[in-house]
């Protein structure tokens, strides 16, 4: 007999009843991260275009 219990219990996966909460959290998190990255990329491109346009109208000859 063992006097301690393991914190990890090995049990057979039940493929007939998937963990839908876990599946939803995984896909939801992935979708949220992709949406965030796409939004950030759009903002970065807009900032790049703004700076590129501002650089074209710059009068200083030392800053080229």
PDB file of N, CA, C and O in Angstrom:
ATOM      1  N   UNK A   1       0.828  -1.188   0.000  1.00  0.00           N
ATOM      2  CA  UNK A   1       0.000   0.000   0.000  1.00  0.00           C
ATOM      3  C   UNK A   1       0.873   1.253   0.000  1.00  0.00           C
ATOM      4  O   UNK A   1       1.924   1.310   0.638  1.00  0.00           O
ATOM      5  N   UNK A   2       0.401   2.238  -0.730  1.00  0.00           N
ATOM      6  CA  UNK A   2       1.096   3.509  -0.751  1.00  0.00           C
ATOM      7  C   UNK A   2       0.346   4.486   0.146  1.00  0.00           C
ATOM      8  O   UNK A   2      -0.884   4.537   0.136  1.00  0.00           O
ATOM      9  N   UNK A   3       1.090   5.248   0.912  1.00  0.00           N
ATOM     10  CA  UNK A   3       0.467   6.194   1.832  1.00  0.00           C
ATOM     11  C   UNK A   3       0.290   7.585   1.206  1.00  0.00           C
ATOM     12  O   UNK A   3      -0.300   8.475   1.818  1.00  0.00           O
ATOM     13  N   UNK A   4       0.797   7.761   0.001  1.00  0.00           N
ATOM     14  CA  UNK A   4       0.639   9.043  -0.688  1.00  0.00           C
ATOM     15  C   UNK A   4      -0.123   8.808  -1.988  1.00  0.00           C
ATOM     16  O   UNK A   4      -0.135   7.710  -2.544  1.00  0.00           O
ATOM     17  N   UNK A   5      -0.751   9.873  -2.442  1.00  0.00           N
ATOM     18  CA  UNK A   5      -1.465   9.792  -3.710  1.00  0.00           C
ATOM     19  C   UNK A   5      -0.739  10.658  -4.735  1.00  0.00           C
ATOM     20  O   UNK A   5      -0.189  11.709  -4.405  1.00  0.00           O
ATOM     21  N   UNK A   6      -0.748  10.206  -5.956  1.00  0.00           N
ATOM     22  CA  UNK A   6      -0.113  10.955  -7.022  1.00  0.00           C
ATOM     23  C   UNK A   6      -1.011  12.117  -7.425  1.00  0.00           C
ATOM     24  O   UNK A   6      -2.236  11.996  -7.410  1.00  0.00           O
ATOM     25  N   UNK A   7      -0.399  13.244  -7.784  1.00  0.00           N
ATOM     26  CA  UNK A   7      -1.173  14.392  -8.258  1.00  0.00           C
ATOM     27  C   UNK A   7      -1.648  14.155  -9.689  1.00  0.00           C
ATOM     28  O   UNK A   7      -2.573  14.821 -10.154  1.00  0.00           O
ATOM     29  N   UNK A   8      -1.028  13.224 -10.378  1.00  0.00           N
ATOM     30  CA  UNK A   8      -1.373  12.926 -11.766  1.00  0.00           C
ATOM     31  C   UNK A   8      -2.029  11.553 -11.831  1.00  0.00           C
ATOM     32  O   UNK A   8      -1.505  10.565 -11.316  1.00  0.00           O
ATOM     33  N   UNK A   9      -3.169  11.521 -12.466  1.00  0.00           N
ATOM     34  CA  UNK A   9      -3.889  10.262 -12.595  1.00  0.00           C
ATOM     35  C   UNK A   9      -3.958   9.928 -14.075  1.00  0.00           C
ATOM     36  O   UNK A   9      -4.464  10.715 -14.875  1.00  0.00           O
ATOM     37  N   UNK A  10      -3.452   8.771 -14.431  1.00  0.00           N
ATOM     38  CA  UNK A  10      -3.503   8.342 -15.825  1.00  0.00           C
ATOM     39  C   UNK A  10      -4.823   7.629 -16.060  1.00  0.00           C
ATOM     40  O   UNK A  10      -5.163   6.668 -15.369  1.00  0.00           O
ATOM     41  N   UNK A  11      -5.558   8.118 -17.044  1.00  0.00           N
ATOM     42  CA  UNK A  11      -6.796   7.431 -17.405  1.00  0.00           C
ATOM     43  C   UNK A  11      -6.936   7.452 -18.911  1.00  0.00           C
ATOM     44  O   UNK A  11      -6.360   8.294 -19.599  1.00  0.00           O
ATOM     45  N   UNK A  12      -7.702   6.523 -19.399  1.00  0.00           N
ATOM     46  CA  UNK A  12      -7.886   6.400 -20.836  1.00  0.00           C
ATOM     47  C   UNK A  12      -8.721   7.557 -21.360  1.00  0.00           C
ATOM     48  O   UNK A  12      -9.718   7.940 -20.748  1.00  0.00           O
ATOM     49  N   UNK A  13      -8.310   8.112 -22.496  1.00  0.00           N
ATOM     50  CA  UNK A  13      -9.061   9.205 -23.109  1.00  0.00           C
ATOM     51  C   UNK A  13     -10.372   8.665 -23.675  1.00  0.00           C
ATOM     52  O   UNK A  13     -10.404   7.613 -24.313  1.00  0.00           O
ATOM     53  N   UNK A  14     -11.439   9.401 -23.431  1.00  0.00           N
ATOM     54  CA  UNK A  14     -12.745   9.007 -23.946  1.00  0.00           C
ATOM     55  C   UNK A  14     -13.011   9.820 -25.213  1.00  0.00           C
ATOM     56  O   UNK A  14     -13.434  10.974 -25.145  1.00  0.00           O
ATOM     57  N   UNK A  15     -12.759   9.205 -26.363  1.00  0.00           N
ATOM     58  CA  UNK A  15     -12.913   9.914 -27.629  1.00  0.00           C
ATOM     59  C   UNK A  15     -14.372  10.055 -28.044  1.00  0.00           C
ATOM     60  O   UNK A  15     -14.686  10.822 -28.954  1.00  0.00           O
ATOM     61  N   UNK A  16     -15.249   9.333 -27.395  1.00  0.00           N
ATOM     62  CA  UNK A  16     -16.671   9.454 -27.703  1.00  0.00           C
ATOM     63  C   UNK A  16     -17.247  10.747 -27.130  1.00  0.00           C
ATOM     64  O   UNK A  16     -18.237  11.262 -27.649  1.00  0.00           O
ATOM     65  N   UNK A  17     -16.644  11.276 -26.073  1.00  0.00           N
ATOM     66  CA  UNK A  17     -17.091  12.518 -25.433  1.00  0.00           C
ATOM     67  C   UNK A  17     -15.919  13.490 -25.340  1.00  0.00           C
ATOM     68  O   UNK A  17     -15.253  13.556 -24.307  1.00  0.00           O
ATOM     69  N   UNK A  18     -15.657  14.253 -26.418  1.00  0.00           N
ATOM     70  CA  UNK A  18     -14.546  15.208 -26.348  1.00  0.00           C
ATOM     71  C   UNK A  18     -14.809  16.316 -25.340  1.00  0.00           C
ATOM     72  O   UNK A  18     -15.958  16.604 -25.003  1.00  0.00           O
ATOM     73  N   UNK A  19     -13.753  16.923 -24.872  1.00  0.00           N
ATOM     74  CA  UNK A  19     -13.852  18.021 -23.918  1.00  0.00           C
ATOM     75  C   UNK A  19     -14.162  19.291 -24.711  1.00  0.00           C
ATOM     76  O   UNK A  19     -13.245  19.996 -25.133  1.00  0.00           O
ATOM     77  N   UNK A  20     -15.442  19.584 -24.913  1.00  0.00           N
ATOM     78  CA  UNK A  20     -15.843  20.694 -25.771  1.00  0.00           C
ATOM     79  C   UNK A  20     -15.456  22.043 -25.193  1.00  0.00           C
ATOM     80  O   UNK A  20     -15.214  22.988 -25.945  1.00  0.00           O
ATOM     81  N   UNK A  21     -15.393  22.152 -23.885  1.00  0.00           N
ATOM     82  CA  UNK A  21     -14.938  23.404 -23.276  1.00  0.00           C
ATOM     83  C   UNK A  21     -13.477  23.665 -23.648  1.00  0.00           C
ATOM     84  O   UNK A  21     -13.115  24.780 -24.021  1.00  0.00           O
ATOM     85  N   UNK A  22     -12.655  22.644 -23.545  1.00  0.00           N
ATOM     86  CA  UNK A  22     -11.248  22.786 -23.910  1.00  0.00           C
ATOM     87  C   UNK A  22     -11.070  23.072 -25.392  1.00  0.00           C
ATOM     88  O   UNK A  22     -10.231  23.888 -25.776  1.00  0.00           O
ATOM     89  N   UNK A  23     -11.857  22.401 -26.226  1.00  0.00           N
ATOM     90  CA  UNK A  23     -11.788  22.630 -27.666  1.00  0.00           C
ATOM     91  C   UNK A  23     -12.187  24.074 -27.979  1.00  0.00           C
ATOM     92  O   UNK A  23     -11.524  24.747 -28.768  1.00  0.00           O
ATOM     93  N   UNK A  24     -13.260  24.541 -27.367  1.00  0.00           N
ATOM     94  CA  UNK A  24     -13.722  25.910 -27.591  1.00  0.00           C
ATOM     95  C   UNK A  24     -12.712  26.941 -27.121  1.00  0.00           C
ATOM     96  O   UNK A  24     -12.477  27.942 -27.797  1.00  0.00           O
ATOM     97  N   UNK A  25     -12.113  26.695 -25.958  1.00  0.00           N
ATOM     98  CA  UNK A  25     -11.091  27.615 -25.457  1.00  0.00           C
ATOM     99  C   UNK A  25      -9.867  27.649 -26.372  1.00  0.00           C
ATOM    100  O   UNK A  25      -9.302  28.714 -26.616  1.00  0.00           O
ATOM    101  N   UNK A  26      -9.464  26.493 -26.872  1.00  0.00           N
ATOM    102  CA  UNK A  26      -8.300  26.438 -27.759  1.00  0.00           C
ATOM    103  C   UNK A  26      -8.566  27.200 -29.052  1.00  0.00           C
ATOM    104  O   UNK A  26      -7.759  28.035 -29.460  1.00  0.00           O
ATOM    105  N   UNK A  27      -9.687  26.917 -29.694  1.00  0.00           N
ATOM    106  CA  UNK A  27      -9.999  27.599 -30.948  1.00  0.00           C
ATOM    107  C   UNK A  27     -10.298  29.078 -30.727  1.00  0.00           C
ATOM    108  O   UNK A  27      -9.907  29.913 -31.543  1.00  0.00           O
ATOM    109  N   UNK A  28     -10.978  29.411 -29.646  1.00  0.00           N
ATOM    110  CA  UNK A  28     -11.279  30.807 -29.344  1.00  0.00           C
ATOM    111  C   UNK A  28     -10.019  31.613 -29.090  1.00  0.00           C
ATOM    112  O   UNK A  28      -9.895  32.746 -29.556  1.00  0.00           O
ATOM    113  N   UNK A  29      -9.086  31.033 -28.353  1.00  0.00           N
ATOM    114  CA  UNK A  29      -7.824  31.708 -28.076  1.00  0.00           C
ATOM    115  C   UNK A  29      -7.032  31.909 -29.365  1.00  0.00           C
ATOM    116  O   UNK A  29      -6.465  32.976 -29.600  1.00  0.00           O
ATOM    117  N   UNK A  30      -7.004  30.875 -30.188  1.00  0.00           N
ATOM    118  CA  UNK A  30      -6.300  30.977 -31.461  1.00  0.00           C
ATOM    119  C   UNK A  30      -6.911  32.060 -32.343  1.00  0.00           C
ATOM    120  O   UNK A  30      -6.184  32.853 -32.940  1.00  0.00           O
ATOM    121  N   UNK A  31      -8.234  32.100 -32.430  1.00  0.00           N
ATOM    122  CA  UNK A  31      -8.909  33.108 -33.248  1.00  0.00           C
ATOM    123  C   UNK A  31      -8.651  34.513 -32.703  1.00  0.00           C
ATOM    124  O   UNK A  31      -8.435  35.448 -33.474  1.00  0.00           O
ATOM    125  N   UNK A  32      -8.675  34.662 -31.384  1.00  0.00           N
ATOM    126  CA  UNK A  32      -8.430  35.970 -30.780  1.00  0.00           C
ATOM    127  C   UNK A  32      -7.000  36.438 -31.058  1.00  0.00           C
ATOM    128  O   UNK A  32      -6.781  37.611 -31.360  1.00  0.00           O
ATOM    129  N   UNK A  33      -6.041  35.543 -30.959  1.00  0.00           N
ATOM    130  CA  UNK A  33      -4.646  35.916 -31.232  1.00  0.00           C
ATOM    131  C   UNK A  33      -4.451  36.304 -32.693  1.00  0.00           C
ATOM    132  O   UNK A  33      -3.753  37.274 -32.988  1.00  0.00           O
ATOM    133  N   UNK A  34      -5.060  35.556 -33.608  1.00  0.00           N
ATOM    134  CA  UNK A  34      -4.954  35.903 -35.027  1.00  0.00           C
ATOM    135  C   UNK A  34      -5.596  37.256 -35.300  1.00  0.00           C
ATOM    136  O   UNK A  34      -5.036  38.062 -36.042  1.00  0.00           O
ATOM    137  N   UNK A  35      -6.753  37.519 -34.718  1.00  0.00           N
ATOM    138  CA  UNK A  35      -7.427  38.801 -34.917  1.00  0.00           C
ATOM    139  C   UNK A  35      -6.548  39.941 -34.398  1.00  0.00           C
ATOM    140  O   UNK A  35      -6.428  40.978 -35.050  1.00  0.00           O
ATOM    141  N   UNK A  36      -5.940  39.751 -33.234  1.00  0.00           N
ATOM    142  CA  UNK A  36      -5.052  40.757 -32.668  1.00  0.00           C
ATOM    143  C   UNK A  36      -3.846  41.004 -33.577  1.00  0.00           C
ATOM    144  O   UNK A  36      -3.473  42.151 -33.825  1.00  0.00           O
ATOM    145  N   UNK A  37      -3.239  39.919 -34.072  1.00  0.00           N
ATOM    146  CA  UNK A  37      -2.063  40.061 -34.929  1.00  0.00           C
ATOM    147  C   UNK A  37      -2.410  40.754 -36.243  1.00  0.00           C
ATOM    148  O   UNK A  37      -1.631  41.573 -36.730  1.00  0.00           O
ATOM    149  N   UNK A  38      -3.557  40.441 -36.819  1.00  0.00           N
ATOM    150  CA  UNK A  38      -3.970  41.075 -38.071  1.00  0.00           C
ATOM    151  C   UNK A  38      -4.240  42.558 -37.844  1.00  0.00           C
ATOM    152  O   UNK A  38      -3.867  43.392 -38.669  1.00  0.00           O
ATOM    153  N   UNK A  39      -4.887  42.888 -36.725  1.00  0.00           N
ATOM    154  CA  UNK A  39      -5.145  44.292 -36.396  1.00  0.00           C
ATOM    155  C   UNK A  39      -3.832  45.049 -36.200  1.00  0.00           C
ATOM    156  O   UNK A  39      -3.666  46.149 -36.728  1.00  0.00           O
ATOM    157  N   UNK A  40      -2.911  44.473 -35.454  1.00  0.00           N
ATOM    158  CA  UNK A  40      -1.618  45.111 -35.219  1.00  0.00           C
ATOM    159  C   UNK A  40      -0.848  45.286 -36.525  1.00  0.00           C
ATOM    160  O   UNK A  40      -0.200  46.313 -36.731  1.00  0.00           O
ATOM    161  N   UNK A  41      -0.914  44.301 -37.398  1.00  0.00           N
ATOM    162  CA  UNK A  41      -0.223  44.404 -38.677  1.00  0.00           C
ATOM    163  C   UNK A  41      -0.790  45.563 -39.499  1.00  0.00           C
ATOM    164  O   UNK A  41      -0.040  46.322 -40.111  1.00  0.00           O
ATOM    165  N   UNK A  42      -2.110  45.691 -39.507  1.00  0.00           N
ATOM    166  CA  UNK A  42      -2.738  46.801 -40.226  1.00  0.00           C
ATOM    167  C   UNK A  42      -2.300  48.148 -39.684  1.00  0.00           C
ATOM    168  O   UNK A  42      -2.022  49.071 -40.450  1.00  0.00           O
ATOM    169  N   UNK A  43      -2.239  48.263 -38.365  1.00  0.00           N
ATOM    170  CA  UNK A  43      -1.786  49.515 -37.751  1.00  0.00           C
ATOM    171  C   UNK A  43      -0.317  49.785 -38.071  1.00  0.00           C
ATOM    172  O   UNK A  43       0.067  50.929 -38.317  1.00  0.00           O
ATOM    173  N   UNK A  44       0.502  48.737 -38.067  1.00  0.00           N
ATOM    174  CA  UNK A  44       1.921  48.910 -38.381  1.00  0.00           C
ATOM    175  C   UNK A  44       2.114  49.362 -39.823  1.00  0.00           C
ATOM    176  O   UNK A  44       2.959  50.215 -40.096  1.00  0.00           O
ATOM    177  N   UNK A  45       1.338  48.798 -40.752  1.00  0.00           N
ATOM    178  CA  UNK A  45       1.441  49.193 -42.154  1.00  0.00           C
ATOM    179  C   UNK A  45       1.012  50.650 -42.320  1.00  0.00           C
ATOM    180  O   UNK A  45       1.648  51.401 -43.059  1.00  0.00           O
ATOM    181  N   UNK A  46      -0.065  51.054 -41.636  1.00  0.00           N
ATOM    182  CA  UNK A  46      -0.516  52.436 -41.716  1.00  0.00           C
ATOM    183  C   UNK A  46       0.545  53.392 -41.175  1.00  0.00           C
ATOM    184  O   UNK A  46       0.780  54.449 -41.760  1.00  0.00           O
ATOM    185  N   UNK A  47       1.185  53.029 -40.069  1.00  0.00           N
ATOM    186  CA  UNK A  47       2.243  53.858 -39.483  1.00  0.00           C
ATOM    187  C   UNK A  47       3.445  53.941 -40.425  1.00  0.00           C
ATOM    188  O   UNK A  47       4.043  55.004 -40.588  1.00  0.00           O
ATOM    189  N   UNK A  48       3.788  52.819 -41.036  1.00  0.00           N
ATOM    190  CA  UNK A  48       4.888  52.803 -42.000  1.00  0.00           C
ATOM    191  C   UNK A  48       4.588  53.736 -43.172  1.00  0.00           C
ATOM    192  O   UNK A  48       5.443  54.523 -43.580  1.00  0.00           O
ATOM    193  N   UNK A  49       3.382  53.648 -43.706  1.00  0.00           N
ATOM    194  CA  UNK A  49       3.005  54.502 -44.837  1.00  0.00           C
ATOM    195  C   UNK A  49       3.004  55.986 -44.424  1.00  0.00           C
ATOM    196  O   UNK A  49       3.434  56.849 -45.190  1.00  0.00           O
ATOM    197  N   UNK A  50       2.519  56.268 -43.211  1.00  0.00           N
ATOM    198  CA  UNK A  50       2.500  57.648 -42.723  1.00  0.00           C
ATOM    199  C   UNK A  50       3.920  58.191 -42.605  1.00  0.00           C
ATOM    200  O   UNK A  50       4.191  59.315 -43.028  1.00  0.00           O
ATOM    201  N   UNK A  51       4.822  57.406 -42.034  1.00  0.00           N
ATOM    202  CA  UNK A  51       6.208  57.858 -41.879  1.00  0.00           C
ATOM    203  C   UNK A  51       6.916  57.978 -43.225  1.00  0.00           C
ATOM    204  O   UNK A  51       7.726  58.882 -43.430  1.00  0.00           O
ATOM    205  N   UNK A  52       6.607  57.063 -44.139  1.00  0.00           N
ATOM    206  CA  UNK A  52       7.215  57.124 -45.471  1.00  0.00           C
ATOM    207  C   UNK A  52       6.765  58.388 -46.196  1.00  0.00           C
ATOM    208  O   UNK A  52       7.559  59.046 -46.869  1.00  0.00           O
ATOM    209  N   UNK A  53       5.485  58.718 -46.054  1.00  0.00           N
ATOM    210  CA  UNK A  53       4.961  59.932 -46.687  1.00  0.00           C
ATOM    211  C   UNK A  53       5.560  61.179 -46.037  1.00  0.00           C
ATOM    212  O   UNK A  53       5.900  62.131 -46.739  1.00  0.00           O
ATOM    213  N   UNK A  54       5.693  61.190 -44.719  1.00  0.00           N
ATOM    214  CA  UNK A  54       6.270  62.340 -44.014  1.00  0.00           C
ATOM    215  C   UNK A  54       7.745  62.514 -44.378  1.00  0.00           C
ATOM    216  O   UNK A  54       8.237  63.639 -44.462  1.00  0.00           O
ATOM    217  N   UNK A  55       8.434  61.424 -44.589  1.00  0.00           N
ATOM    218  CA  UNK A  55       9.845  61.479 -44.954  1.00  0.00           C
ATOM    219  C   UNK A  55      10.012  62.086 -46.348  1.00  0.00           C
ATOM    220  O   UNK A  55      11.020  62.741 -46.614  1.00  0.00           O
ATOM    221  N   UNK A  56       9.056  61.882 -47.228  1.00  0.00           N
ATOM    222  CA  UNK A  56       9.125  62.426 -48.577  1.00  0.00           C
ATOM    223  C   UNK A  56       8.954  63.931 -48.605  1.00  0.00           C
ATOM    224  O   UNK A  56       9.442  64.577 -49.532  1.00  0.00           O
ATOM    225  N   UNK A  57       8.275  64.521 -47.616  1.00  0.00           N
ATOM    226  CA  UNK A  57       8.013  65.956 -47.578  1.00  0.00           C
ATOM    227  C   UNK A  57       8.968  66.694 -46.647  1.00  0.00           C
ATOM    228  O   UNK A  57       8.759  67.870 -46.350  1.00  0.00           O
ATOM    229  N   UNK A  58      10.003  66.021 -46.191  1.00  0.00           N
ATOM    230  CA  UNK A  58      10.940  66.604 -45.238  1.00  0.00           C
ATOM    231  C   UNK A  58      11.894  67.547 -45.974  1.00  0.00           C
ATOM    232  O   UNK A  58      12.421  67.186 -47.026  1.00  0.00           O
ATOM    233  N   UNK A  59      12.120  68.730 -45.448  1.00  0.00           N
ATOM    234  CA  UNK A  59      12.935  69.755 -46.104  1.00  0.00           C
ATOM    235  C   UNK A  59      14.432  69.649 -45.767  1.00  0.00           C
ATOM    236  O   UNK A  59      15.270  70.176 -46.499  1.00  0.00           O
ATOM    237  N   UNK A  60      14.763  68.976 -44.670  1.00  0.00           N
ATOM    238  CA  UNK A  60      16.142  68.907 -44.211  1.00  0.00           C
ATOM    239  C   UNK A  60      16.956  67.984 -45.128  1.00  0.00           C
ATOM    240  O   UNK A  60      16.524  66.875 -45.439  1.00  0.00           O
ATOM    241  N   UNK A  61      18.124  68.446 -45.553  1.00  0.00           N
ATOM    242  CA  UNK A  61      18.959  67.621 -46.442  1.00  0.00           C
ATOM    243  C   UNK A  61      19.874  66.691 -45.659  1.00  0.00           C
ATOM    244  O   UNK A  61      20.430  65.754 -46.232  1.00  0.00           O
ATOM    245  N   UNK A  62      20.044  66.928 -44.358  1.00  0.00           N
ATOM    246  CA  UNK A  62      20.925  66.091 -43.541  1.00  0.00           C
ATOM    247  C   UNK A  62      20.248  64.812 -43.084  1.00  0.00           C
ATOM    248  O   UNK A  62      20.926  63.874 -42.662  1.00  0.00           O
ATOM    249  N   UNK A  63      18.932  64.754 -43.160  1.00  0.00           N
ATOM    250  CA  UNK A  63      18.194  63.627 -42.590  1.00  0.00           C
ATOM    251  C   UNK A  63      17.812  62.570 -43.620  1.00  0.00           C
ATOM    252  O   UNK A  63      16.976  61.720 -43.313  1.00  0.00           O
ATOM    253  N   UNK A  64      18.361  62.577 -44.785  1.00  0.00           N
ATOM    254  CA  UNK A  64      17.953  61.620 -45.811  1.00  0.00           C
ATOM    255  C   UNK A  64      18.523  60.283 -45.571  1.00  0.00           C
ATOM    256  O   UNK A  64      18.276  59.359 -46.346  1.00  0.00           O
TER     257      UNK A  64
END
